[in-house]
């Protein structure tokens, strides 16, 4: 089976964007791929974060992943910082990665513009990403459309290292772009993000989902309820395609175009369908949060399995690069 690696930052609970853009696809891939799914806490510290909440948010994210259908019997689930080889290989890769390649990354440029002092961690973020994936010699990385450029750089890093030390050692992983290519937030503008408050949490109940959906941006041309709309321009309609049955999607489109429904009617139906989808996940997540030892056991077992692969890769990397082994293998001639 092809090996898959993907990671998610520990923002706490999953939200709708995470679910559509990543986790739903991960669940599907477990049956026919060798999957490694990682909570990437080292990536989380490249921006401001609440130190006293990082551990609990990491545990919450693990519980949410398991509740959403990630099965530790079919996938390796672990925390990035539990495997020190991630950062070791990242340092190795900085020695073959041109600064110019990092500076042209779109996400780096976008985030750097908003920072008064740009830190090296933000610049080197894609190098650590490359280490995350290549440490396990993954063939495929399920990503959103915004991450494809990082996969291209990852392939370039693998190529440069291979040319210098051993051809074919690291694979050049392919992006597996999900059917939810880019999930726009409820503000209708930015990518869905918990930090921007433009999403719906997996843990939100029916009323909480409705409170978030009610003010959500729809077709800008529909000023009055009697105005006909254009569904393809409406972010709410795009979400219907992921949560509503095909006949409901068709009905929404027709009644939007003919002004038979107002935007609130459309949102109500979407809210009910989102709540129905998330209800069993929320229930399972609450059960796991009430039994944190169960989640910690999964993460421990996952780290054990991941560590075996990571240590083997790094041992070979050190040998190929000519680094001196720790054990004493050469003795002085007597």
C-alpha positions in Angstrom: 0.0 0.0 0.0 1.1 3.6 -0.6 2.1 5.4 2.5 0.3 8.6 3.4 1.3 11.3 5.9 -0.7 14.3 7.0 -0.7 16.6 10.0 -3.0 19.0 11.8 -2.2 21.7 14.3 -3.6 21.4 17.8 -6.1 24.2 17.7 -8.3 22.3 20.2 -11.4 20.8 18.7 -11.9 20.2 15.0 -13.9 22.6 13.0 -15.9 22.3 9.8 -13.0 23.4 7.6 -10.7 20.8 9.2 -13.3 18.1 8.7 -14.0 18.8 5.1 -10.5 19.8 4.0 -8.7 17.0 5.7 -10.1 14.6 8.3 -13.0 13.3 6.3 -10.5 12.3 3.6 -8.2 10.7 6.1 -10.9 8.5 7.3 -11.6 7.3 3.8 -7.9 6.6 3.1 -7.4 4.3 6.1 -8.8 1.2 4.3 -6.4 1.2 1.4 -3.3 3.2 2.5 -0.6 2.9 5.1 -1.5 6.1 7.1 0.5 8.2 9.5 -1.6 11.1 11.0 0.3 13.6 13.2 -0.7 16.4 15.5 1.9 18.9 14.6 2.5 20.9 17.8 6.0 22.1 16.6 4.2 23.9 13.8 1.8 25.5 16.2 4.6 27.3 18.1 5.6 29.3 15.0 2.9 31.8 15.9 1.6 33.3 19.1 -0.2 30.7 21.3 -1.4 30.2 24.8 1.4 28.1 26.5 -0.8 26.8 29.3 -3.4 25.5 26.8 -1.1 23.8 24.3 -1.1 20.4 26.0 -4.9 20.3 26.6 -5.5 21.4 23.0 -3.2 18.6 21.7 -5.2 16.1 23.7 -8.5 17.6 22.6 -7.4 17.4 18.9 -6.5 13.7 19.4 -9.9 13.0 20.9 -11.6 14.8 18.0 -9.6 12.9 15.4 -10.5 9.6 17.0 -14.2 10.6 17.3 -14.3 11.6 13.7 -13.3 8.1 12.6 -9.5 7.9 12.7 -8.9 4.3 13.8 -5.6 3.6 15.6 -5.9 0.0 14.4 -5.7 1.1 10.8 -3.6 4.3 11.1 -0.7 5.6 13.2 -1.8 8.6 15.3 0.8 10.5 17.2 2.2 13.9 18.4 5.0 15.5 16.4 7.1 16.6 19.4 7.1 13.0 20.7 9.4 12.1 17.8 12.6 14.2 18.0 13.7 12.9 14.6 11.3 15.4 13.0 13.3 18.4 14.0 16.6 16.5 13.4 15.7 15.8 9.8 14.4 19.4 9.4 17.8 20.7 10.3 19.4 18.3 7.8 17.1 19.6 5.1 18.0 23.3 5.8 21.4 22.4 4.5 20.0 21.7 1.0 17.2 24.2 0.9 17.8 27.6 -0.8 16.5 30.6 1.1 15.0 32.0 -2.1 12.8 29.0 -2.4 11.4 29.6 1.1 10.9 33.3 0.6 8.8 32.7 -2.5 6.2 30.6 -0.6 2.9 32.3 -0.9 1.8 31.5 2.7 5.1 32.9 4.0 4.7 36.1 2.1 1.1 36.5 3.3 1.9 35.9 6.9 5.1 37.9 6.9 3.3 41.0 5.7 1.2 40.9 8.9 4.2 40.6 11.3 6.4 43.4 12.5 9.3 41.0 13.0 9.4 37.9 10.9 10.8 34.9 12.7 12.9 32.1 11.2 10.4 29.6 12.3 7.8 31.0 9.8 10.4 31.0 7.0 11.4 27.4 7.7 7.9 26.1 8.3 7.9 24.2 4.9 11.3 22.6 5.7 9.8 21.1 8.9 6.8 20.0 6.8 9.2 18.2 4.4 10.8 16.5 7.3 7.5 15.4 8.7 6.5 13.6 5.5 9.9 12.4 4.3 10.9 11.0 7.6 8.3 8.3 7.0 9.1 8.1 3.2 5.4 8.9 2.4 4.3 8.6 -1.1 1.2 10.8 -0.8 0.2 13.9 1.2 -3.6 14.7 1.4 -3.7 18.5 1.4 -5.9 21.5 0.6 -5.2 23.5 -2.5 -3.3 26.1 -0.5 -0.7 23.6 0.5 0.2 22.3 -3.0 3.1 24.8 -3.3 4.6 23.4 -0.1 4.5 19.8 -1.6 6.3 21.0 -4.7 9.1 22.4 -2.4 9.1 19.2 -0.5 9.7 17.3 -3.7 12.5 19.7 -4.6 14.1 19.2 -1.1 14.0 15.4 -1.5 15.5 15.7 -5.0 18.4 17.9 -3.8 19.2 15.6 -0.9 19.0 12.5 -3.0 21.4 14.0 -5.6 23.9 14.8 -3.0 23.8 11.6 -0.9 21.9 8.8 -2.5 19.6 8.7 -5.5 16.1 7.5 -4.8 16.5 7.4 -1.0 13.6 9.8 -0.3 10.5 9.5 -2.5 9.1 12.6 -4.1 5.6 12.6 -2.6 2.5 13.6 -4.6 -0.3 15.9 -3.3 -3.7 14.3 -3.0 -6.0 17.3 -3.2 -9.4 16.7 -1.5 -12.7 17.3 -3.2 -13.1 20.2 -0.8 -10.3 22.1 -2.4 -10.6 25.3 -0.5 -13.2 25.9 2.2 -14.2 29.6 2.6 -15.2 30.8 6.0 -18.6 32.0 7.0 -17.4 35.5 6.4 -17.3 34.6 2.7 -13.8 35.9 2.3 -10.9 34.2 4.1 -10.1 30.6 4.4 -12.1 28.9 7.2 -10.0 29.3 10.4 -10.8 29.1 14.1 -8.5 32.1 14.8 -10.7 34.2 12.5 -14.0 33.0 14.1 -15.4 32.2 10.7 -16.1 28.5 11.1 -18.3 26.0 13.0 -16.9 23.7 15.6 -17.4 20.0 15.7 -18.5 20.4 19.3 -21.2 23.0 18.5 -24.7 21.8 19.2 -27.7 22.6 16.9 -28.3 26.0 18.4 -24.6 26.9 18.4 -24.4 25.9 14.7 -27.4 28.1 13.9 -26.0 31.1 15.8 -22.9 30.9 13.6 -24.7 30.3 10.3 -27.4 32.9 10.8 -25.1 36.0 10.0 -23.0 34.1 7.5 -22.4 35.8 4.1 -24.5 34.5 1.2 -24.9 35.7 -2.5 -24.1 39.4 -2.3 -26.7 40.1 -5.1 -29.6 39.0 -2.9 -30.4 42.2 -1.0 -34.1 41.4 -0.4 -35.8 38.1 0.1 -37.6 38.5 -3.2 -34.4 38.9 -5.2 -33.4 35.8 -7.2 -30.0 34.5 -6.3 -27.1 32.8 -8.0 -26.3 29.6 -6.0 -22.8 29.2 -7.5 -21.8 32.6 -6.0 -23.1 31.6 -2.5 -20.8 30.1 0.0 -23.7 28.5 1.9 -24.7 26.7 -1.2 -21.2 25.3 -1.6 -21.5 23.9 1.9 -24.8 22.2 1.0 -22.9 20.2 -1.5 -20.9 18.6 1.4 -23.7 18.1 3.9 -27.0 17.8 2.1 -28.4 15.0 -0.1 -28.2 15.5 -3.9 -32.0 16.1 -4.2 -31.8 18.7 -1.4 -28.9 20.5 -3.2 -30.9 20.6 -6.3 -33.9 22.0 -4.4 -31.8 24.7 -2.7 -30.4 25.8 -6.1 -33.9 26.0 -7.7 -35.5 27.8 -4.9 -32.6 30.2 -4.6 -32.8 31.1 -8.3 -36.5 31.6 -8.1 -36.5 33.4 -4.8 -38.9 30.8 -3.4 -36.6 30.6 -0.4 -34.9 33.3 1.5 -31.3 32.9 2.7 -32.4 32.1 6.2 -34.5 29.2 4.9 -31.4 27.8 3.1 -29.2 28.3 6.2 -31.8 26.5 8.4 -31.7 23.3 6.3 -27.9 23.4 6.1 -27.7 23.9 9.9 -29.9 20.9 10.5 -27.8 18.7 8.2 -24.5 19.9 9.7 -25.8 19.1 13.2 -26.9 15.7 12.1 -23.5 14.9 10.7 -21.6 16.2 13.7 -23.8 14.8 16.5 -22.3 11.3 16.6 -18.8 12.8 16.4 -19.5 15.2 19.3 -20.9 12.4 21.4 -17.9 10.2 20.8 -15.5 13.1 21.5 -17.2 13.8 24.8 -16.8 10.2 25.8 -13.1 10.3 25.0 -12.6 13.5 26.8 -14.1 11.9 29.9 -11.5 9.1 29.6 -8.3 10.9 28.7 -6.2 7.8 29.5 -7.7 6.1 26.5 -6.5 8.9 24.3 -3.1 9.0 25.9 -2.7 5.3 25.3 -3.5 5.7 21.6 -0.9 8.5 21.3 1.7 6.4 23.2 1.2 3.4 20.9 1.2 5.7 17.9 4.5 7.3 19.0 6.1 3.9 19.5 5.1 2.8 16.0 6.2 6.1 14.4 9.4 6.2 16.3 10.5 2.8 14.9 10.2 4.1 11.4 11.7 7.5 12.2 14.8 6.1 14.0 15.5 3.8 11.1 15.3 6.6 8.6 17.6 8.9 10.6 20.1 6.1 11.2 20.4 5.7 7.4 20.5 9.4 6.8 23.4 9.9 9.3 25.3 7.0 7.7 24.8 8.3 4.2 25.9 11.8 5.2 29.1 10.6 6.9 28.1 11.6 10.4 30.0 9.7 13.2 27.9 7.1 15.0 27.6 7.4 18.8 28.8 3.9 19.6 32.6 3.3 19.5 33.2 1.3 16.3 36.8 2.2 15.6 39.6 1.3 18.0 43.2 2.4 17.9 45.7 0.0 16.5 47.8 -1.4 19.3 
